[in-house]
Amino acid sequence: MLPHFSLVMGALLSLAVSQLVAMETCQAMPGIPGMPGLPGKDGRDGEKGVKGEAGSKRLGGLGPQKGEKGEPGTTGFSGKRGQSGEPGNPGALGVDGPPGEPGEPGTLGVQQRAAFSMARGTNDYPDKNSVIRFTKVITNINNDYNTGTGRFRCRVPGTYFFVYHASLEERLCVLMKLDGKLLSSFCDLRRVRRQVTSGGLSVYLSRDQEVWLETKDYKGMRGNPSGFSIFSGFLLRPH
């Protein structure tokens, strides 16, 4: 009997407790808001919309209108020069000018002349390996041959001919040079009482070039009236 009574009382108590809990639940305070959820994924692109109508036009229905004329701008930089045009037709001949004043007298005839012929003025032998100086003037146009240096200086460019005649009693070698460059060498190595030797050649000269004779090891050249030694040169053709 007692166990059955206990079961009944327990059931009644459970029912009462559940009723009380239900009443308390209906009258309870709201809870704390939960944390926001994670962002969702991008949605898919929608379909292309229909083309819209044209915007409203200016009053009057005349379409876009010109604005007011602006002020002139500043001048720009000069552009590059263009290509030259075609040459024009020759112009008409002008009127002849008045005659000019007479010029100075010409000297063409003097400028085209060049010649010299010089003799040795001493009977002594010239020095070894030195310029042979001819000091006695026979012909010397415009003093082109310098008696102080023993050299001929070209004043009129052209082709010249040079020649020498030497009176000698000993062996003699004569070198003909142009501005220090050897043109030719003439040697006579015979030993006799007295003899004459000579040599010559033609050469082209520019203005201010010089020609002269030199001795070498043998220098037996005389220069007395009984046997002159002479050096000559003259212009064959100017250029």
Secondary structure in CASP SS format (residue, H / E / C, confidence):
PFRMAT SS
TARGET T0000
AUTHOR 0000-0000-0000
METHOD secondary structure of the structure
MODEL  1
M C 1.00
L H 1.00
P H 1.00
H H 1.00
F H 1.00
S H 1.00
L H 1.00
V H 1.00
M H 1.00
G H 1.00
A H 1.00
L H 1.00
L H 1.00
S H 1.00
L H 1.00
A H 1.00
V H 1.00
S H 1.00
Q H 1.00
L H 1.00
V H 1.00
A H 1.00
M H 1.00
E H 1.00
T H 1.00
C H 1.00
Q C 1.00
A C 1.00
M C 1.00
P C 1.00
G C 1.00
I C 1.00
P C 1.00
G C 1.00
M C 1.00
P C 1.00
G C 1.00
L C 1.00
P C 1.00
G C 1.00
K C 1.00
D C 1.00
G C 1.00
R C 1.00
D C 1.00
G C 1.00
E C 1.00
K C 1.00
G C 1.00
V C 1.00
K C 1.00
G C 1.00
E C 1.00
A C 1.00
G C 1.00
S C 1.00
K C 1.00
R C 1.00
L C 1.00
G C 1.00
G C 1.00
L C 1.00
G C 1.00
P C 1.00
Q C 1.00
K C 1.00
G C 1.00
E C 1.00
K C 1.00
G C 1.00
E C 1.00
P C 1.00
G C 1.00
T C 1.00
T C 1.00
G C 1.00
F C 1.00
S C 1.00
G C 1.00
K C 1.00
R C 1.00
G C 1.00
Q C 1.00
S C 1.00
G C 1.00
E C 1.00
P C 1.00
G C 1.00
N C 1.00
P C 1.00
G C 1.00
A C 1.00
L C 1.00
G C 1.00
V C 1.00
D C 1.00
G C 1.00
P C 1.00
P C 1.00
G C 1.00
E C 1.00
P C 1.00
G C 1.00
E C 1.00
P C 1.00
G C 1.00
T C 1.00
L H 1.00
G H 1.00
V H 1.00
Q H 1.00
Q C 1.00
R C 1.00
A C 1.00
A E 1.00
F E 1.00
S E 1.00
M E 1.00
A E 1.00
R C 1.00
G C 1.00
T C 1.00
N C 1.00
D C 1.00
Y C 1.00
P C 1.00
D C 1.00
K C 1.00
N C 1.00
S C 1.00
V E 1.00
I C 1.00
R C 1.00
F C 1.00
T C 1.00
K E 1.00
V E 1.00
I E 1.00
T E 1.00
N E 1.00
I H 1.00
N H 1.00
N H 1.00
D C 1.00
Y E 1.00
N E 1.00
T C 1.00
G C 1.00
T C 1.00
G C 1.00
R E 1.00
F E 1.00
R E 1.00
C C 1.00
R C 1.00
V C 1.00
P C 1.00
G E 1.00
T E 1.00
Y E 1.00
F E 1.00
F E 1.00
V E 1.00
Y E 1.00
H E 1.00
A E 1.00
S E 1.00
L E 1.00
E E 1.00
E E 1.00
R E 1.00
L E 1.00
C E 1.00
V E 1.00
L E 1.00
M E 1.00
K E 1.00
L E 1.00
D C 1.00
G C 1.00
K E 1.00
L E 1.00
L E 1.00
S E 1.00
S E 1.00
F E 1.00
C E 1.00
D E 1.00
L C 1.00
R C 1.00
R C 1.00
V C 1.00
R C 1.00
R C 1.00
Q E 1.00
V E 1.00
T E 1.00
S E 1.00
G E 1.00
G E 1.00
L E 1.00
S E 1.00
V E 1.00
Y E 1.00
L E 1.00
S C 1.00
R C 1.00
D C 1.00
Q C 1.00
E E 1.00
V E 1.00
W E 1.00
L E 1.00
E E 1.00
T E 1.00
K E 1.00
D E 1.00
Y E 1.00
K E 1.00
G E 1.00
M E 1.00
R E 1.00
G C 1.00
N E 1.00
P C 1.00
S C 1.00
G E 1.00
F C 1.00
S C 1.00
I E 1.00
F E 1.00
S E 1.00
G E 1.00
F E 1.00
L E 1.00
L E 1.00
R E 1.00
P E 1.00
H C 1.00
END
